[in-house]
Amino acid sequence: MFGLEHNQQIQIKTLVNFIVIKAEIEKKQGFSFVEIRIGNNPLKKLNFVLPVTEVNMLEVMTAQLLNLSLEDIRKIISYLKN
């Protein structure tokens, strides 16, 4: 068992990396804008225009682009439909 002395400091390193995906579906134009943010650094941002407007196809293409599972994509994607 591990015990700490009074006022003893410990350091814990954690790797927190998150992904936020925003998709704007432009039905009339026939494409979708996809913005992907990785972490909270504004420099880690990717933008794509995908030639689909169906949600399921947008999720599949985004999963392929990011090499993530479809289930993971569905947990983190949010939509704006026009």
C-alpha positions as CSV (number, residue, x, y, z in Angstrom):
1,M,0.0,0.0,0.0
2,F,1.2,3.5,-0.8
3,G,1.1,6.2,1.8
4,L,1.8,9.9,1.6
5,E,3.7,11.9,4.2
6,H,2.1,15.1,5.5
7,N,2.7,17.9,2.9
8,Q,4.3,15.4,0.5
9,Q,3.8,16.5,-3.2
10,I,3.1,14.1,-6.0
11,Q,3.0,14.7,-9.7
12,I,0.6,13.0,-12.0
13,K,0.9,13.4,-15.8
14,T,-2.2,13.0,-17.8
15,L,-2.6,13.0,-21.5
16,V,-5.9,14.7,-22.3
17,N,-6.6,15.0,-25.9
18,F,-10.1,15.6,-27.2
19,I,-11.7,16.0,-30.6
20,V,-14.6,18.2,-31.4
21,I,-16.3,17.8,-34.8
22,K,-18.8,20.3,-36.2
23,A,-20.6,19.5,-39.4
24,E,-22.6,22.0,-41.4
25,I,-24.8,20.3,-44.0
26,E,-25.7,22.4,-47.1
27,K,-28.5,20.3,-48.6
28,K,-29.2,22.7,-51.4
29,Q,-25.6,23.0,-52.5
30,G,-25.0,19.3,-52.1
31,F,-22.0,19.3,-49.8
32,S,-21.0,19.5,-46.1
33,F,-18.4,21.6,-44.3
34,V,-16.6,19.7,-41.5
35,E,-14.5,21.4,-38.9
36,I,-12.3,19.2,-36.6
37,R,-10.6,20.6,-33.5
38,I,-8.1,18.5,-31.7
39,G,-7.3,19.6,-28.2
40,N,-7.8,23.2,-27.2
41,N,-5.0,24.6,-29.4
42,P,-6.5,26.7,-32.3
43,L,-3.6,25.6,-34.5
44,K,-4.9,22.1,-34.4
45,K,-7.9,22.6,-36.5
46,L,-8.8,21.0,-39.8
47,N,-11.5,21.9,-42.3
48,F,-13.0,19.7,-45.0
49,V,-15.7,20.0,-47.6
50,L,-17.2,16.7,-48.3
51,P,-19.5,15.9,-51.3
52,V,-22.3,14.4,-49.2
53,T,-25.4,15.7,-47.4
54,E,-26.7,12.5,-45.8
55,V,-25.8,12.2,-42.1
56,N,-24.8,8.5,-42.3
57,M,-22.5,9.1,-45.2
58,L,-21.0,12.1,-43.6
59,E,-20.2,10.1,-40.5
60,V,-18.7,7.3,-42.5
61,M,-16.4,9.6,-44.5
62,T,-15.4,11.5,-41.4
63,A,-14.6,8.2,-39.6
64,Q,-12.4,7.2,-42.6
65,L,-10.6,10.6,-42.6
66,L,-9.7,10.4,-38.9
67,N,-9.2,6.7,-38.7
68,L,-11.8,6.4,-36.0
69,S,-14.7,4.1,-35.5
70,L,-18.2,5.1,-36.6
71,E,-19.3,4.8,-33.0
72,D,-16.6,7.2,-31.8
73,I,-17.6,9.7,-34.5
74,R,-21.3,9.6,-33.6
75,K,-20.4,10.4,-30.0
76,I,-18.5,13.6,-30.8
77,I,-20.0,15.1,-34.0
78,S,-22.6,17.9,-33.9
79,Y,-24.6,19.2,-36.8
80,L,-26.0,22.4,-38.3
81,K,-28.3,21.8,-41.1
82,N,-29.1,24.4,-43.7
